[in-house]
Amino acid sequence: MKNLINTIAVSVAVALAAPAVAQTFATRHSMAEKYRDAGAKPAGGRSGSAAIEVRALIDSLGITDVEVTTGHFEGPGGGGTLGKVQVKLFAQDGYLLQTDNYRKSASGVGTASFSYDGFHPGELAQVQANVSGIDPNRNDVVTVSTEIKRRPDLKAMSIDVMPKVLVNAPVVVRGVMAEVNGDVGAHATCRLFADGVEIAAIPGAWVDANTAVNCEFRTSFASLGTKQLALRVTDVAPRDYDIANNEVVAAIEVTDRNVTMGISAWEKDDYGESDSSRTRVILTQPLAGSYVRHTTTEAHYQGWFALISRPQDSVPDGRITLRHSSGGVPLPMVSVLASDLGDFDGACYYGYLTGGETIMYCTGFGATDIYVYRSAGIATYTGHQQGTGAYAGSSSWVTVEGDGLPRIAIGADYTAELRHETGGAVFGGSLTVALHEETWEQGQPWSCGRGWDPASFATTDCFSYWLRSTMLTGGRYEY
């Protein structure tokens, strides 16, 4: 590759010049921490020393589960036994639609779940529970009301990897998963498969309502040939709204010819709107229980990537510098000392900057690969399967957006100059790639269905939705 040289042209460096900023390293967070929790939460109430939490979540089949616990849905239980439980369902206008009485008598059982069909988001569930075993010699009666919400819908949005990698060399696979219903956040496991075999997993990743997060895997491949990769989202809690969108796939070629330099950039926006209405005709009360609901969901994520490689092992030393731009506008420059990369997993040294960039220095397999990349969602989860660093053998995350770190505009192209200055030599190169836009749309026009229960009411349900996904993306690799 003609741009991979020991001295980089001054004119290229000037064209990509960006204001120098102080490089500070980001704090890694435990998986037990939440970057944000802005979605709907269980409703709580108490009487005396007894307390309950209640939530009512509906899935894609229209089944609503009304759940109650004397403890917490997240965290340890609070003790006590549920006795009589009464569930009332109300329309949005307050009209009482249904009342059911249950008796839970097993000693020490403090949780219960009741399933209903035919209800909608926005309607109200009221739970009145008798709780024993908390206050001596008495049962406490606790009443809590909560709005019916859609279950979290965790979707595997994308998987990004270089099209070719060197056999046995470290490779970064970046996936994106998002909560697209917009009501409730969830925990999940982000899993990576190669040819149907699981090779890495990040358990316990939190995805807040209506946000996208990154799942970042570091792995390698010991055999040549094309591998089929899959990003799969599992173990969703609370239970997933729709499991049909939990996997996305990509292909990678493992070769004995290493990439010399590669770059890519991407930006994706997902937007959806839905409308639903219900009219209940309650015998002598026409239109009782009618409502209209409009919801929107959004997910955004973006990133860029630059890699240089040379066919020799080396000691992490010298300075790594990335100067880059998009659409003619300089992006924040990265400049760090290789010796400052503090995490090590047995093959690569890592550093995570507060601006969202990750720097990797990988050596020991007959080559030296230097990566600088940014995968911007609200948070980036990283699985550490080996090594001796502070997070070895575990997973952790770092905030990329939020906390004052906005999205950075990406234009019609991406240009990157990445170089490594060490021992008086300069290794590096410069590439430019044009980015292209892809748009995907799906919609269902307004449609209505009717149902009839002669003992109570007739119903008319109407629903429509529209989804749009736009992605600006492109990559270029030199071998």
SULZI-V525168 format. One record per helix or strand. SS is the DSSP state (A for helix, B for strand). FROM is the first residue (numbers start at 0). TO is the last residue. If there is no record, write none. Layout:
ss->[SS;SS]
from->[FROM;FROM]
to->[TO;TO]
This chain:
ss->[B;A;B;B;B;B;B;B;B;B;B;B;B;B;B;B;B;B;B;B;A;B;B;B;B;B;B;B;A;B;B;B;B;B;B;B;B;B;B;B;B]
from->[4;9;24;28;42;49;62;80;95;110;123;139;148;153;163;170;185;196;211;224;242;246;260;284;290;318;328;333;337;342;347;356;367;378;394;401;404;412;424;435;456]
to->[4;14;24;28;46;57;68;89;102;116;131;146;149;159;165;178;193;206;218;236;244;254;281;284;309;325;329;336;339;343;352;362;375;382;398;401;404;421;433;452;477]
